[in-house]
Amino acid sequence: MRRLTLATAAALLMPGCGRIGYDAGGDDDPDAARNFTATPCDTPVVVVSLGAAAPSPPGYALDVAVTATGFVAVYSLGGGSIDATGVAMDASGGVENIQTRGFVTAGDTVDLSVAAIGDMVELGVNDPVNDHIVLHDLDAYGYNRGGPAPYDTKRGAGHAFVLADPGRDRFVVAGLFGNSTYAFSVDHDGDLNEPSRQVIVGGSLAPEGMGAALRPGGYAIFAGTTSECTVVATDDTFGAQASPSTIAMTCHHPSAVAAPSSNNVVAAWNCDNDAVWTTGGDPTSPLPGERAVYGDSSNSSSDPRVVATSDGIWYAYAVAGGRLGRALLDASGNQDPRVPAGDVYASPRVKAHDLVSRDDQAYLLWLESGPGVDDELKIMRLCAP
C-alpha cells in the first residue's frame, strides 16, 4: 500500500490557493452557516474564479468526480500543470468552493480521468513522455493523499478510463498496451486489486479513448478508434461474456453509462461528419444501429458525455464556437421529446466540459479561459420538465 510521504504531508499543511479545512456546520444542521450558491435549472453559475488566464496549452481538459462532500474537478489549463478544485454541495444542489485551485502534478495532457467512492478520489493521468498511466490518490478537496503510482505497461486515453465501482469497493482502470485495451482494478490507494486482463484485441489502430461502465454482473469495456467503436460485456474479473459489439464509423471521445432499471448501456461518441452519435442496448447482444443526436457541417459537434438519472440519460456535447448543448435520451438512446437536443450555453471562452450526476440531478460543468479575464469553473443544473 502506498503511504503518505513526508513531502506530501507537508504540502497538505502548507497555505495554498484554497481553504485548508472544511466544517460543514453543527451536527443538527450540516449545512448551517455555510455559503452555498444555488444552482437554478438551466442557469449558468460561477463555482470559482481560478485566477489569471493561463497560457494557451496544447489542449484543455476537464474531468469531474462526484464525492460524498460534493465534487472534485481536475483540469489542465496550461502552464504545465494539472490542478484540482474541491466543491461542497448541499441537499438542494447549492455549491460552495472549499479548495480553489491545488496543484496535483506537472503536465499538459488532455488524457485524464477521475472517479470517487465516497470522499476517496482516484485520478488517472496519461504520461505521454514515459508512455504510462499514473494514478494519484486525492481527497474531497482535490489534495493528494498519497504518492503517485505509475503503471508502466499501460497508458491512458480519453476521459473515461477510471471508473468508480462502489458496490465492489474498488476502481476499474482501462488501459492501452500496443493497440489492445486491458482492464484492471485498484483499491482506494491505487494498489492493484484485480490483475490486468486483455478485453479488446487491438487491430491496426490504437484507440483514441476507452473506458468502462458498470452493468449488472460486471462491466461494459469500450474503446474508440478512427474506424470503429467497440463495446464488450464482461464479468467482474473482466472476462468477456459475449462477442464484441462494433460500430463501423469514426469513434472519437467515447463515453458510456448504464441505463437505470435496465441491462442496457448507452454509448456516446463523435464522428468526423460533424455530429455526435449514440446507441443503446444490452452489450451481451449486438448493439442496435447508431443514430445522430446533434450536429452538421454548420454546427460541428463533439466530445459527448453521458450520465444517468431517473429522468433518463442526459447527453451533453460541445459545438464549435464555444457552445454547449444537451439532450435527454431513453435507455435505447432515443431522444426524449421533453428535452430535445439544443444549446444551453454559449461563450467563446468555453474550453472544456464534463457532465456528472449527483443526488439524481445532472450537472454540466465547464472551464472558461481567455486573455485579460480570470479563468472560471462554471456549473449548470440540467432539468427535465
C-alpha positions as CSV (number, residue, x, y, z in Angstrom):
1,M,0.0,0.0,0.0
2,R,1.3,3.5,-0.9
3,R,1.9,5.6,2.2
4,L,1.5,9.4,2.6
5,T,5.1,10.7,2.3
6,L,6.5,13.4,4.5
7,A,6.7,15.7,1.5
8,T,3.1,15.1,0.6
9,A,2.0,15.6,4.2
10,A,3.9,18.8,4.4
11,A,2.2,20.0,1.2
12,L,-1.2,19.4,2.7
13,L,-0.4,21.6,5.6
14,M,1.1,24.5,3.6
15,P,-1.1,27.5,2.9
16,G,-2.5,27.2,-0.7
17,C,-4.9,28.6,-3.1
18,G,-7.9,27.3,-1.3
19,R,-9.1,26.6,2.2
20,I,-7.2,24.1,4.4
21,G,-10.2,22.9,6.4
22,Y,-13.9,22.5,5.9
23,D,-16.5,22.3,8.6
24,A,-20.0,21.5,7.3
25,G,-21.6,23.1,10.4
26,G,-23.2,21.7,13.5
27,D,-24.3,18.1,13.9
28,D,-28.0,19.1,13.9
29,D,-27.8,21.1,10.7
30,P,-24.8,20.0,8.5
31,D,-25.5,23.0,6.1
32,A,-25.7,25.6,8.8
33,A,-23.6,28.8,8.4
34,R,-22.4,27.8,5.0
35,N,-22.2,30.0,2.0
36,F,-23.8,27.8,-0.7
37,T,-24.7,29.3,-4.1
38,A,-27.9,28.0,-5.6
39,T,-27.9,26.3,-9.0
40,P,-31.3,27.1,-10.6
41,C,-32.4,24.9,-13.5
42,D,-30.6,25.6,-16.8
43,T,-28.8,28.6,-15.4
44,P,-25.0,29.1,-15.5
45,V,-23.4,29.6,-12.1
46,V,-19.8,30.5,-11.4
47,V,-18.3,28.0,-9.0
48,V,-15.0,29.7,-8.6
49,S,-12.6,32.1,-10.2
50,L,-9.3,30.2,-10.9
51,G,-7.1,33.2,-11.3
52,A,-5.5,35.0,-14.3
53,A,-5.9,33.4,-17.6
54,A,-3.4,30.6,-18.2
55,P,-1.1,30.4,-21.3
56,S,-2.7,28.5,-24.2
57,P,-1.8,24.8,-23.8
58,P,-1.8,22.1,-26.4
59,G,-5.3,21.3,-25.3
60,Y,-7.6,21.9,-22.4
61,A,-9.1,19.1,-20.3
62,L,-11.7,18.8,-17.5
63,D,-12.9,15.7,-15.7
64,V,-15.1,15.7,-12.6
65,A,-15.8,13.1,-9.8
66,V,-18.8,13.2,-7.5
67,T,-17.8,12.8,-3.9
68,A,-19.8,12.4,-0.6
69,T,-18.9,16.1,0.1
70,G,-19.7,17.4,-3.4
71,F,-17.3,17.0,-6.3
72,V,-13.7,17.4,-7.3
73,A,-12.8,18.9,-10.7
74,V,-9.5,18.1,-12.2
75,Y,-8.2,20.0,-15.2
76,S,-5.4,21.2,-17.4
77,L,-5.4,25.0,-18.2
78,G,-1.9,25.4,-19.4
79,G,1.3,26.4,-17.6
80,G,2.5,22.9,-17.4
81,S,0.3,21.7,-14.5
82,I,-2.8,19.6,-13.7
83,D,-4.8,21.1,-10.9
84,A,-7.8,20.3,-8.8
85,T,-10.7,22.2,-7.3
86,G,-12.8,20.9,-4.4
87,V,-16.5,21.9,-4.1
88,A,-19.1,21.1,-1.5
89,M,-22.8,20.6,-2.4
90,D,-25.9,20.9,-0.2
91,A,-29.0,18.8,-0.5
92,S,-30.6,21.2,-2.9
93,G,-27.6,21.3,-5.3
94,G,-26.1,24.5,-4.0
95,V,-22.3,24.8,-4.4
96,E,-19.6,26.2,-2.2
97,N,-15.9,26.2,-3.2
98,I,-13.8,24.5,-0.5
99,Q,-10.4,24.4,-2.3
100,T,-9.9,26.9,-5.1
101,R,-7.0,25.5,-7.1
102,G,-4.5,23.0,-5.9
103,F,-1.5,21.6,-7.9
104,V,-1.7,17.9,-8.4
105,T,1.1,17.1,-10.9
106,A,3.1,18.5,-13.8
107,G,1.9,18.1,-17.3
108,D,-0.4,19.4,-20.0
109,T,-2.1,16.1,-21.1
110,V,-5.7,16.1,-22.1
111,D,-5.9,12.4,-21.3
112,L,-7.0,12.4,-17.6
113,S,-9.9,10.6,-15.8
114,V,-11.1,10.9,-12.2
115,A,-13.6,9.0,-10.1
116,A,-14.6,8.8,-6.5
117,I,-16.0,6.4,-3.9
118,G,-17.3,8.5,-1.0
119,D,-14.5,11.1,-0.5
120,M,-11.7,8.8,-1.7
121,V,-10.8,10.1,-5.2
122,E,-8.7,8.3,-7.8
123,L,-7.2,10.2,-10.7
124,G,-5.6,8.7,-13.7
125,V,-3.2,10.8,-15.8
126,N,-1.6,9.6,-19.0
127,D,2.1,10.4,-19.0
128,P,3.0,10.6,-22.8
129,V,6.7,11.1,-22.1
130,N,7.0,7.8,-20.2
131,D,4.1,6.2,-22.0
132,H,2.1,5.0,-19.0
133,I,-0.8,5.8,-16.7
134,V,0.0,7.4,-13.3
135,L,-2.6,7.1,-10.6
136,H,-3.0,9.8,-7.9
137,D,-5.0,9.4,-4.7
138,L,-6.9,12.5,-3.9
139,D,-9.3,13.6,-1.2
140,A,-12.6,15.6,-1.3
141,Y,-10.6,18.9,-1.6
142,G,-8.5,17.7,-4.5
143,Y,-5.4,17.4,-2.4
144,N,-3.0,14.5,-2.8
145,R,-3.4,12.0,0.0
146,G,-0.7,9.5,-1.2
147,G,2.2,9.2,-3.5
148,P,1.6,8.6,-7.3
149,A,1.8,5.1,-8.7
150,P,2.8,4.5,-12.4
151,Y,1.5,1.5,-14.3
152,D,4.4,1.2,-16.7
153,T,2.9,-1.2,-19.3
154,K,-0.4,0.6,-19.7
155,R,-1.3,4.1,-21.0
156,G,-4.5,6.1,-20.7
157,A,-6.5,7.7,-23.5
158,G,-9.6,9.8,-23.4
159,H,-11.6,11.0,-20.3
160,A,-13.3,7.8,-19.0
161,F,-10.5,5.3,-18.3
162,V,-11.0,5.4,-14.5
163,L,-14.4,4.1,-13.1
164,A,-15.7,4.0,-9.6
165,D,-17.3,0.7,-8.5
166,P,-18.7,1.4,-5.0
167,G,-20.5,-1.9,-4.9
168,R,-17.2,-3.8,-5.1
169,D,-15.4,-1.0,-3.3
170,R,-12.7,-0.5,-6.0
171,F,-11.8,1.5,-9.0
172,V,-11.6,0.0,-12.5
173,V,-9.0,1.2,-14.9
174,A,-9.0,0.7,-18.7
175,G,-5.5,0.9,-20.3
176,L,-3.8,0.5,-23.6
177,F,-0.9,-1.8,-24.4
178,G,0.0,-1.8,-28.0
179,N,-3.3,-1.4,-29.8
180,S,-5.3,-3.5,-27.3
181,T,-7.5,-2.5,-24.4
182,Y,-7.0,-4.0,-21.0
183,A,-8.8,-3.6,-17.7
184,F,-7.6,-4.0,-14.1
185,S,-8.8,-2.8,-10.7
186,V,-7.2,-0.9,-7.8
187,D,-8.1,-0.2,-4.2
188,H,-8.6,3.2,-2.6
189,D,-4.8,3.7,-2.5
190,G,-4.3,2.8,-6.2
191,D,-2.8,-0.6,-5.4
192,L,-3.5,-3.4,-7.8
193,N,-6.6,-5.4,-6.9
194,E,-7.8,-7.5,-9.9
195,P,-4.9,-8.1,-12.3
196,S,-4.8,-6.7,-15.8
197,R,-6.7,-8.6,-18.5
198,Q,-6.9,-8.1,-22.2
199,V,-10.5,-7.3,-23.2
200,I,-10.4,-5.8,-26.7
201,V,-7.9,-7.2,-29.1
202,G,-6.2,-4.4,-31.0
203,G,-6.2,-4.2,-34.7
204,S,-4.1,-1.8,-36.8
205,L,-5.3,1.3,-34.9
206,A,-4.7,2.4,-31.3
207,P,-7.8,3.6,-29.5
208,E,-8.1,7.4,-29.0
209,G,-10.2,6.8,-26.0
210,M,-11.5,3.9,-23.9
211,G,-13.2,3.3,-20.5
212,A,-15.6,1.2,-18.5
213,A,-19.2,1.4,-17.5
214,L,-21.0,-0.5,-14.7
215,R,-23.6,-3.0,-15.7
216,P,-25.4,-5.9,-13.9
217,G,-22.8,-8.6,-13.1
218,G,-19.8,-6.7,-14.4
219,Y,-18.8,-4.0,-16.8
220,A,-19.0,-2.8,-20.4
221,I,-15.5,-2.0,-21.6
222,F,-15.4,0.2,-24.6
223,A,-12.8,1.7,-27.0
224,G,-12.9,4.0,-30.0
225,T,-10.6,4.3,-33.0
226,T,-10.7,6.2,-36.3
227,S,-12.6,3.3,-37.8
228,E,-14.9,1.8,-35.2
229,C,-16.4,1.8,-31.7
230,T,-16.1,-1.4,-29.8
231,V,-18.1,-2.5,-26.6
232,V,-17.5,-5.7,-24.7
233,A,-19.7,-7.0,-21.9
234,T,-17.5,-8.6,-19.1
235,D,-17.9,-10.2,-15.7
236,D,-16.4,-8.7,-12.6
237,T,-13.0,-10.3,-13.4
238,F,-13.0,-8.7,-16.9
239,G,-13.8,-12.0,-18.7
240,A,-15.8,-11.4,-21.9
241,Q,-19.5,-12.6,-21.6
242,A,-20.2,-12.1,-25.3
243,S,-18.5,-11.3,-28.6
244,P,-17.6,-7.6,-29.1
245,S,-20.2,-5.2,-30.5
246,T,-18.7,-3.0,-33.1
247,I,-20.0,0.2,-34.8
248,A,-18.2,0.8,-38.1
249,M,-17.5,4.6,-38.0
250,T,-15.1,7.1,-36.7
251,C,-15.3,7.0,-32.9
252,H,-13.8,10.0,-31.1
253,H,-14.3,10.8,-27.4
254,P,-16.3,7.6,-26.5
255,S,-18.3,7.5,-23.3
256,A,-20.9,5.1,-21.9
257,V,-23.2,4.7,-19.0
258,A,-25.6,2.0,-17.7
259,A,-29.3,2.9,-18.1
260,P,-31.4,2.8,-14.9
261,S,-33.5,-0.3,-14.3
262,S,-32.2,-1.9,-17.4
263,N,-29.4,-4.2,-18.8
264,N,-28.7,-1.6,-21.4
265,V,-25.7,0.6,-21.8
266,V,-26.0,3.9,-23.7
267,A,-22.9,4.9,-25.6
268,A,-21.8,8.3,-27.0
269,W,-19.1,9.4,-29.4
270,N,-18.5,11.9,-32.2
271,C,-17.6,11.1,-35.8
272,D,-15.7,13.0,-38.5
273,N,-19.1,14.0,-40.0
274,D,-19.5,16.9,-37.5
275,A,-22.2,15.1,-35.4
276,V,-22.4,13.4,-32.0
277,W,-23.9,9.9,-32.0
278,T,-25.4,7.3,-29.7
279,T,-26.8,3.9,-29.4
280,G,-28.2,1.9,-26.5
281,G,-28.7,-1.8,-25.8
282,D,-27.6,-4.8,-23.8
283,P,-24.0,-5.3,-24.7
284,T,-24.3,-9.1,-24.4
285,S,-26.1,-8.9,-27.8
286,P,-25.1,-6.8,-30.9
287,L,-25.9,-3.2,-30.2
288,P,-28.6,-1.6,-32.4
289,G,-27.8,0.8,-35.2
290,E,-26.3,4.2,-34.3
291,R,-28.3,7.5,-34.5
292,A,-27.1,11.1,-34.6
293,V,-28.0,13.3,-31.6
294,Y,-27.0,16.7,-33.0
295,G,-24.6,18.4,-35.4
296,D,-23.9,19.0,-39.1
297,S,-21.3,20.9,-41.2
298,S,-22.5,24.3,-39.8
299,N,-22.9,23.0,-36.2
300,S,-19.8,20.9,-35.8
301,S,-20.4,18.9,-32.6
302,S,-18.0,16.8,-30.5
303,D,-16.9,15.5,-27.1
304,P,-20.1,14.0,-25.8
305,R,-20.7,13.0,-22.1
306,V,-23.5,10.8,-20.7
307,V,-24.9,10.3,-17.2
308,A,-27.9,8.5,-15.8
309,T,-30.8,9.9,-13.6
310,S,-34.3,8.7,-13.1
311,D,-35.4,11.2,-15.8
312,G,-33.3,9.2,-18.3
313,I,-29.8,9.5,-19.9
314,W,-28.5,13.1,-20.0
315,Y,-26.2,13.7,-23.0
316,A,-24.0,16.8,-23.2
317,Y,-21.7,17.9,-26.0
318,A,-19.7,20.8,-27.4
319,V,-20.5,22.8,-30.6
320,A,-17.8,24.7,-32.5
321,G,-17.6,28.4,-31.4
322,G,-17.9,27.8,-27.7
323,R,-21.4,26.4,-27.5
324,L,-22.6,23.7,-25.1
325,G,-25.6,21.5,-25.9
326,R,-27.6,18.8,-24.2
327,A,-30.3,16.3,-24.8
328,L,-32.2,13.7,-22.8
329,L,-32.3,10.1,-24.1
330,D,-34.1,6.9,-23.1
331,A,-32.4,3.5,-22.3
332,S,-32.1,2.8,-26.1
333,G,-30.6,6.1,-27.0
334,N,-33.8,7.6,-28.4
335,Q,-34.3,11.3,-27.7
336,D,-36.9,12.3,-25.1
337,P,-39.1,14.9,-26.6
338,R,-39.3,16.8,-23.3
339,V,-35.6,17.8,-23.7
340,P,-34.7,17.9,-27.4
341,A,-31.1,18.4,-28.4
342,G,-30.1,22.1,-28.4
343,D,-27.8,24.8,-27.0
344,V,-27.9,25.7,-23.3
345,Y,-24.9,28.0,-23.2
346,A,-22.5,29.9,-25.5
347,S,-19.3,31.8,-24.9
348,P,-16.1,31.9,-27.0
349,R,-14.3,31.4,-23.7
350,V,-15.6,27.8,-23.2
351,K,-12.6,25.4,-23.4
352,A,-13.6,22.0,-21.8
353,H,-16.7,20.5,-20.2
354,D,-17.9,17.5,-18.3
355,L,-21.3,16.1,-17.1
356,V,-21.9,14.4,-13.7
357,S,-24.9,13.1,-11.8
358,R,-25.4,13.7,-8.0
359,D,-28.5,13.0,-5.9
360,D,-30.4,12.1,-9.1
361,Q,-29.6,15.5,-10.7
362,A,-27.5,16.1,-13.8
363,Y,-24.9,18.9,-13.7
364,L,-23.0,20.3,-16.7
365,L,-19.6,21.8,-15.7
366,W,-17.2,23.7,-17.9
367,L,-13.9,25.7,-17.9
368,E,-13.7,29.2,-19.4
369,S,-10.5,30.9,-20.3
370,G,-9.4,33.9,-22.3
371,P,-7.0,36.8,-22.4
372,G,-7.5,39.5,-19.8
373,V,-10.2,37.7,-17.9
374,D,-9.8,35.2,-15.0
375,D,-10.2,31.6,-15.7
376,E,-13.5,30.2,-14.3
377,L,-15.2,26.9,-13.4
378,K,-18.9,27.1,-14.0
379,I,-21.9,24.8,-13.4
380,M,-25.4,24.3,-14.7
381,R,-28.1,22.0,-13.3
382,L,-30.0,20.3,-16.1
383,C,-33.7,19.8,-15.5
384,A,-36.5,17.9,-17.4
385,P,-40.0,19.5,-17.4
